[in-house]
Amino acid sequence: MPHALETPDLGLYAYMLFGSMAAFAAFGWLLGREQERLERLAMLDELTGLANNRLFKRCMDECASSSARTGKPLSLMLVDLDHFKNINDTYGHQAGDLALKTAAMVLRRCVRNCDVAARVGGEEFAVILPHTATLEAAKAASRLLERLRATRVSLPDGRSIGLSASIGLAGGLSGQDESPTELFALADKALYQAKAEGRDRLVVA
C-alpha cells in the first residue's frame, strides 16, 4: 500500500519560523548598532577621541545658525600646541602622540558639556562655545593655558615634557554678524598673532 502523507507538525513549523524571524531581527539590530558605531567613529579623531574636522564643521554651521536665530553670542577658540615639531623631532612621534592625547584630555576637562572640542589639524584644536560672550570665553581660554602649563607628559623612558599653547579667540557676537567661515578666519588671525608674539598666550580678535 502506498504510504500515507505525513501531516506536518504545525507547532514545530511555527516554532522554527518564529526562531528564524527572531534571529533575523537580532541580526538587523546588531547591524544597526554597528552602523551607529561606525558613524560615530567617522566623526571622531582616532588619536584623541575628540570631534574630528568633519564633525567640527557640521557643529560650527549648526551653532552659527542657532546663534543667528536666537541672537545669543557664539565664540570660537583655536588652540595650537607650541613647538610640537620639536617634540616629534627630539623625542619621537610616540611622544608627539602622547602630547596630543594629554592636551586633548586637558582640553576636555576645561570645556562645558555644551561646548564642542575638536582636533582640526595636526597639533591644532578648536572649541566652539555656544551662548558665550567674549569675556566668558577668554576666561575659559586662560584656564586652559594655565592647566596646560601645569601639565607634564610622562614618556615611556621616564622623561617628561611640558606643554604650552597659543590660543586665538573670536566671536562673542550673534551668528548674524559673522558666518562660520568669517569667525574661523578671525580666530585663526588671532592665533597667528599669539604665535608671532612669542606663543604661550591668548589673543582675542
C-alpha positions as CSV (number, residue, x, y, z in Angstrom):
1,M,0.0,0.0,0.0
2,P,1.2,3.5,-0.7
3,H,2.5,5.4,2.3
4,A,0.1,8.0,3.7
5,L,1.4,11.5,3.6
6,E,2.5,12.7,7.0
7,T,0.7,15.7,8.4
8,P,3.3,18.4,9.1
9,D,3.8,19.4,12.7
10,L,2.4,22.9,12.6
11,G,3.7,23.7,16.1
12,L,7.2,22.8,15.1
13,Y,6.8,24.8,11.9
14,A,5.6,27.9,13.8
15,Y,8.5,27.5,16.3
16,M,11.1,27.3,13.5
17,L,9.5,30.3,11.7
18,F,9.4,32.3,14.9
19,G,13.0,31.4,15.7
20,S,14.1,32.5,12.2
21,M,12.3,35.8,12.5
22,A,13.8,36.4,15.9
23,A,17.3,35.6,14.5
24,F,16.8,38.0,11.6
25,A,15.5,40.7,13.9
26,A,18.5,40.3,16.2
27,F,20.9,40.3,13.3
28,G,19.3,43.5,12.0
29,W,19.5,45.1,15.4
30,L,23.2,44.2,15.6
31,L,23.8,45.6,12.1
32,G,22.1,48.8,13.1
33,R,24.2,49.1,16.3
34,E,27.3,48.5,14.3
35,Q,26.3,51.1,11.7
36,E,25.7,53.6,14.5
37,R,29.1,52.8,16.0
38,L,30.9,53.2,12.6
39,E,29.1,56.6,12.0
40,R,30.2,57.8,15.5
41,L,33.8,56.7,14.8
42,A,33.7,58.5,11.4
43,M,33.0,61.7,13.3
44,L,35.8,61.3,15.9
45,D,39.5,61.8,15.8
46,E,41.1,58.4,16.2
47,L,44.0,59.5,18.3
48,T,42.4,61.9,20.8
49,G,38.7,60.9,20.8
50,L,37.7,64.5,20.2
51,A,35.4,65.5,17.3
52,N,37.2,65.5,14.0
53,N,37.3,68.3,11.4
54,R,34.2,66.9,9.7
55,L,32.1,67.0,12.8
56,F,33.6,70.3,13.8
57,K,32.4,72.0,10.6
58,R,28.9,70.5,11.0
59,C,28.6,71.7,14.6
60,M,30.0,75.1,13.6
61,D,27.3,75.5,11.0
62,E,24.6,74.4,13.4
63,C,25.8,76.6,16.2
64,A,26.1,79.7,13.9
65,S,22.5,79.1,12.6
66,S,21.2,78.8,16.2
67,S,23.1,82.0,17.2
68,A,21.6,83.9,14.3
69,R,18.2,82.6,15.1
70,T,18.2,83.3,18.8
71,G,20.6,86.3,18.9
72,K,22.7,84.6,21.5
73,P,26.5,85.0,21.3
74,L,28.9,82.4,19.8
75,S,32.6,82.2,20.4
76,L,35.3,80.1,18.8
77,M,38.7,79.2,20.3
78,L,41.6,77.9,18.2
79,V,44.4,76.2,20.2
80,D,47.8,75.3,18.7
81,L,50.3,73.3,20.8
82,D,53.6,75.2,20.9
83,H,56.8,73.7,19.5
84,F,55.1,70.5,18.6
85,K,57.5,69.8,15.8
86,N,60.4,70.0,18.3
87,I,58.7,67.4,20.4
88,N,58.4,65.0,17.5
89,D,62.0,65.7,16.3
90,T,63.5,65.4,19.8
91,Y,61.5,62.7,21.5
92,G,59.9,60.8,18.6
93,H,56.4,60.5,17.2
94,Q,55.2,58.3,20.1
95,A,56.0,61.3,22.4
96,G,54.1,63.6,20.0
97,D,51.1,61.3,20.1
98,L,51.2,61.3,23.9
99,A,51.4,65.1,23.9
100,L,48.3,65.3,21.7
101,K,46.4,62.8,23.8
102,T,47.3,64.7,27.0
103,A,46.4,68.1,25.6
104,A,43.1,66.7,24.4
105,M,42.4,65.3,27.9
106,V,43.2,68.7,29.5
107,L,41.0,70.4,26.9
108,R,38.1,68.1,27.5
109,R,38.3,68.8,31.2
110,C,38.3,72.5,30.7
111,V,35.2,72.8,28.5
112,R,31.5,72.5,29.3
113,N,29.1,69.8,28.1
114,C,27.6,72.2,25.7
115,D,30.9,73.1,24.1
116,V,32.4,71.2,21.1
117,A,36.1,70.3,21.4
118,A,37.7,69.1,18.2
119,R,41.0,68.3,16.7
120,V,41.1,70.2,13.4
121,G,44.7,69.8,12.4
122,G,48.0,68.1,13.3
123,E,48.5,69.9,16.6
124,E,45.6,72.3,16.3
125,F,42.4,72.1,18.3
126,A,39.2,74.1,18.2
127,V,36.5,74.7,20.8
128,I,33.0,76.0,19.8
129,L,31.5,77.9,22.7
130,P,27.7,78.4,22.1
131,H,25.8,81.1,24.1
132,T,29.2,82.5,25.2
133,A,30.3,86.1,25.1
134,T,33.9,87.1,24.6
135,L,34.7,87.8,28.3
136,E,33.5,84.4,29.4
137,A,35.2,82.7,26.5
138,A,38.5,84.5,27.3
139,K,38.3,83.2,30.9
140,A,37.9,79.7,29.7
141,A,40.9,80.1,27.4
142,S,43.0,81.5,30.2
143,R,42.1,78.5,32.4
144,L,43.1,76.2,29.6
145,L,46.5,77.9,29.2
146,E,47.1,77.6,33.0
147,R,46.3,73.9,33.1
148,L,48.4,73.1,30.1
149,R,51.4,74.9,31.7
150,A,50.9,72.8,34.8
151,T,50.8,69.5,32.9
152,R,53.7,67.2,32.3
153,V,53.6,64.4,29.7
154,S,55.2,61.3,31.0
155,L,57.2,59.4,28.4
156,P,57.9,55.6,28.4
157,D,61.6,56.2,29.0
158,G,60.9,58.0,32.3
159,R,61.4,61.5,30.9
160,S,58.7,64.1,30.9
161,I,57.9,67.1,28.7
162,G,55.9,70.3,29.4
163,L,53.1,71.7,27.3
164,S,52.0,75.2,26.3
165,A,49.8,76.5,23.7
166,S,48.9,79.6,21.6
167,I,45.2,80.5,21.5
168,G,43.2,82.7,19.2
169,L,39.7,83.6,20.2
170,A,36.9,85.3,18.2
171,G,33.2,85.9,18.5
172,G,31.0,86.9,21.3
173,L,28.5,88.2,18.8
174,S,25.5,86.6,17.4
175,G,25.7,84.4,14.2
176,Q,24.1,87.3,12.3
177,D,27.4,89.2,12.5
178,E,29.8,86.6,11.1
179,S,29.5,83.5,9.1
180,P,31.2,80.3,10.3
181,T,34.0,81.0,7.7
182,E,34.5,84.6,8.9
183,L,34.5,83.6,12.5
184,F,37.1,80.9,11.9
185,A,39.2,83.4,9.9
186,L,39.1,85.9,12.8
187,A,40.1,83.2,15.3
188,D,42.9,82.0,13.0
189,K,44.3,85.5,12.6
190,A,44.3,85.9,16.4
191,L,46.1,82.6,16.7
192,Y,48.7,83.7,14.3
193,Q,49.3,86.8,16.3
194,A,49.6,84.8,19.5
195,K,52.3,82.7,17.9
196,A,54.1,85.8,16.4
197,E,54.1,87.5,19.8
198,G,56.0,84.6,21.5
199,R,53.5,81.8,21.9
200,D,52.0,80.5,25.3
201,R,49.4,83.2,25.3
202,L,45.9,84.2,24.3
203,V,44.9,86.8,21.7
204,V,41.3,87.9,21.3
205,A,40.3,89.1,17.9
